[in-house]
Amino acid sequence: MYRFDTTTDERKTASAAHDLSVRLNWLTTALEESARHERRFRHPHEEQAMRLMRRPLSTPQAFASFGMLLGLLPPAAFFYRIFGEVIIETITAGKNLSVFWVVICLLMNFICCVVGRIAGRKLGILAERVQSDSW
């Protein structure tokens, strides 16, 4: 750890010539690496796009993920909007009726999520076939 309570005389600031050349070589290497990086990517968005292209998703995988999100989020929002306040009130009151509705909503949401994923995958396969056909 660094100590900041020493005086200039107590610090050994005089480096040997070897230490100075090692530090200069390190700095030169770091600057060259930075310049090479700036030549490869002129803008930060280019680097981000390149990193995203390392493991791209296939068309069916992308459509399946999108379908899963469409199957998950809108029904969850509907269930929360319709039953959210009632479920919270019954949970705080200690009634057992809300557990039934929570389980039903979670089951319906899970089913919608799975169906959305399956439909998205099938649509992705169809889109891939259409894309491979000649125009």
C-alpha positions in Angstrom: 0.0 0.0 0.0 1.1 3.6 -0.6 2.0 5.9 2.2 1.2 9.5 1.8 2.6 10.8 5.0 6.3 10.7 4.0 8.3 13.7 3.0 10.1 14.0 -0.3 13.5 13.2 1.2 12.2 10.0 2.8 10.9 8.7 -0.5 13.3 7.0 -2.8 12.2 8.7 -6.0 15.5 8.2 -7.9 14.9 5.2 -10.1 17.7 3.2 -11.6 18.3 3.5 -15.4 17.1 -0.1 -15.8 13.8 0.6 -14.0 13.3 3.7 -16.2 13.8 1.7 -19.4 11.5 -1.0 -18.2 8.8 1.5 -17.4 9.3 3.3 -20.8 9.1 0.0 -22.7 5.9 -0.8 -20.8 4.4 2.7 -21.6 5.4 2.4 -25.3 3.8 -1.0 -25.5 0.6 0.2 -23.9 0.4 3.2 -26.2 1.0 1.0 -29.3 -1.8 -1.3 -28.1 -4.1 1.6 -27.6 -3.3 3.0 -31.1 -3.9 -0.5 -32.6 -7.2 -0.6 -30.8 -8.2 2.8 -32.0 -7.3 1.9 -35.6 -9.5 -1.3 -35.4 -12.5 0.5 -33.9 -13.1 4.1 -34.9 -16.2 4.3 -32.7 -17.2 2.5 -29.5 -20.3 1.2 -31.3 -18.1 -0.7 -33.8 -16.4 -2.6 -31.0 -19.7 -3.4 -29.4 -21.1 -4.7 -32.7 -18.0 -6.8 -33.3 -18.4 -8.4 -29.8 -22.0 -9.2 -30.5 -21.1 -11.0 -33.7 -18.8 -13.5 -32.0 -21.6 -15.8 -31.1 -24.6 -14.8 -33.1 -28.0 -16.5 -32.7 -29.5 -18.4 -35.6 -32.9 -17.1 -36.9 -34.9 -19.8 -35.1 -33.1 -19.1 -31.8 -33.7 -15.4 -32.1 -37.4 -15.8 -33.0 -37.8 -18.4 -30.2 -36.3 -15.9 -27.6 -38.5 -13.1 -28.9 -41.6 -15.4 -28.9 -40.8 -16.4 -25.3 -40.6 -12.8 -24.3 -43.9 -12.0 -26.0 -45.5 -15.0 -24.3 -44.1 -14.0 -20.9 -44.4 -10.3 -20.4 -47.8 -9.2 -21.8 -49.7 -11.9 -19.8 -47.7 -11.2 -16.7 -48.6 -7.5 -17.1 -52.3 -8.4 -17.6 -52.3 -10.7 -14.6 -50.6 -8.1 -12.4 -53.0 -5.4 -13.6 -56.1 -7.5 -13.0 -55.2 -9.6 -9.9 -52.3 -7.7 -8.4 -54.0 -5.6 -5.8 -56.4 -8.4 -4.9 -53.6 -10.9 -4.4 -51.5 -8.5 -2.3 -54.5 -7.6 -0.1 -55.4 -11.2 0.5 -51.8 -12.2 1.2 -51.5 -9.4 3.8 -54.9 -10.5 5.3 -53.6 -14.0 5.6 -56.3 -15.7 3.5 -55.6 -18.9 1.6 -57.7 -17.9 -1.5 -54.8 -15.9 -3.0 -52.5 -18.9 -3.2 -54.8 -20.6 -5.6 -55.0 -17.5 -7.9 -51.2 -17.0 -7.7 -50.6 -20.6 -8.8 -53.2 -20.3 -11.6 -51.6 -17.0 -12.8 -48.1 -18.5 -12.7 -49.2 -21.7 -14.5 -51.0 -19.6 -17.2 -47.9 -17.4 -17.6 -45.6 -20.4 -17.9 -47.9 -22.0 -20.5 -48.0 -18.7 -22.5 -44.2 -18.5 -22.3 -43.7 -22.1 -23.6 -46.2 -21.6 -26.4 -44.6 -18.3 -27.4 -41.2 -20.0 -27.5 -42.5 -22.9 -29.7 -44.4 -20.5 -32.0 -41.4 -18.3 -32.3 -39.1 -21.1 -33.2 -41.5 -22.4 -35.9 -41.8 -18.9 -37.3 -38.0 -18.6 -37.3 -37.7 -21.8 -39.2 -40.3 -20.5 -41.7 -38.5 -17.2 -42.0 -35.2 -19.0 -42.6 -36.8 -21.0 -45.4 -38.3 -17.9 -47.0 -34.9 -16.1 -46.7 -33.0 -19.0 -48.4 -35.4 -19.0 -51.4 -34.4 -17.0 -54.4 -36.2 -13.7 -55.0 
